[in-house]
Amino acid sequence: MSATLPDLESTVSEIADEMRARSDRGAVAHYIPELARVDAKHFGIAVIAADGTVACGGDSDMPFSIQSVSKVFTLTLALGRYGDRLWRRVGREPSGSPFNSIVQLEREQGIPRNPFINAGAIAVTDMILSGHQPREALGEILSFMRFLADDTDVIIDEAVAASEQRTGFRNAALANYMKSFGVLDNPVELTLGVYFHQCAIAMSCKQLAMAGRFLAQSGCHPKTGLQVIQPERARRINAVMLTCGHYDGSGEFAYRVGLPGKSGVGGGILAIAPGKASIAVWSPGLDAAGNSHLGRVALEALSKRMNWSIFGA
């Protein structure tokens, strides 16, 4: 039996209160100076149900750097432009390695294992950039995010982008390595510039949950009725989120939460309950795999209490 709407609202409020009281918060991403300044005590959650009901708790209206959660949306854009030709540049398999690992690239001739590790996302961004100036590509990404979130206040945090450009040596190594195999078409510095800026998009939990609604509703934008992406492709994006969305913590997330999800080192997670809801949580403290610790705990509680796991009760 599905929960009534008051049950959803009270459940979200209860989870926010429980997370606020916890002391086990993980550690913020210190290797990006701007993210290192964020207070680990923050926690926010927003759930947009299929009928449009919005249930929020904690710091749900506070913008944060979505970082790798942006990869869901750039993948959607690139698939819309290239279709299944995209998969010639990037795989669909779990990596089992840290998000910024270069080891697999060497073994697999420069083809990233999936679009949600850094190398894969850089390859996807390169495809979006092709035929455009960097400013045009960024404008397309940002406009897409604003359309999905139905909110023109979604912005790029320039301070975070600059911080990533100053310290993104590992990403530069990944991009140059892929370039040596012909995986990237554009100059490395231009592709990385777009990539760093897309990761620096700032959104609140409510905005992010709004932006993810199309993946919960078979690719359809619920307000406009427009088909953002075909239902089959929406299902496949959800599948890659389930298997690859949390780097080498993806299996643990699937085991505990049972929903497609994508994390970012800013502490955000977008999770999808197909046909039921789009969910965003934010807690800046990360676990050893680079995923939000309390974000995963909160989603596990929500999935269990609402009986939303795709694997059943």
C-alpha positions, 0 to 999 in steps of 0.5 A: 500500500502506498503512503498517503501524502501526509505520511510523506510529509511527516516522514521527510520531516522526521528524517530531517530531524533525525539527521540533524541530531546525528554526529557521524557526518563524514568529512567535507571535500578538502581537496577543493578549497571552496568546498572545504569551507562548507559547514558539515552540519548542514542537511537538507532534503526535498521530495517531489512526488509524482502528483506534484506534492513537495515535501522538504526538510532541513536546509532544503532551500540552501544552494550548494555545489552539485558537482558530479550530480551534474553528470546526469544532466550532461549525459541526458543532453549528450544522448539527446544530441548523439543517441547511442553513438555516445556509447562508442566514447564511454562505457556503461559498466561500474568502475569499482575504482575511485572517481578520479582513477587513471588506472582503468584508462590505461588498461582500456585504451582511453575509453572511460568505464562509465559516464559518471566517473570523472573521465567519462563525464569529461568525455561527455562534456567534450561531446557537448562542446563539439561545434560550440564555443565553451560559453555556448556549451555552458549556456546550453547546460545551464539553460537545460538545468533551469528548464528542468528545475523550472527556476531561472535562479540556478547559477554557476558558482564562479568561485567554486569553478575557479577553485577547481581549475586551480587544483584540478591536476588529476582531471587534467591528467585524465583529459590529456590521457584520453586525448592521447587515445583520440577520445576527446575532439576538442582542446583539453583546456577548453573541455576542462573549462566547461567541465569545471564550470558544469560541476560548479552549478549551485542548486538547492535540494528543492531545485535539484529534486525539481530538475530530476522529475523527468527521470521519475516520469518516463522522461517527461517534464511534468509541468510542460508535458514535453518529452525531455528524453524518450522513456526507454532512454530515461530507464537506461539513464536510471539503470546507469545511475543505479549501477554507477552513480556512487563510484566504488560505493555504488553496490553499497548504495543499491544494497541499502537504498535500492534506488537509482542515484547520483552523488557529488562531492559537494554532498548532494545526491539525486535519487529517483523512485521511478513513477513515484518521486524525485528526491534530493538530499544534501549533507557536505560530509563524505564517506571514504568513497566520496559520497554524502554519508548522511545523504545515503543514511537519509535515503535509506530511511526514506526508501524503507519507510515509503517502500520505494525500493525498486527491489520491493519490500 
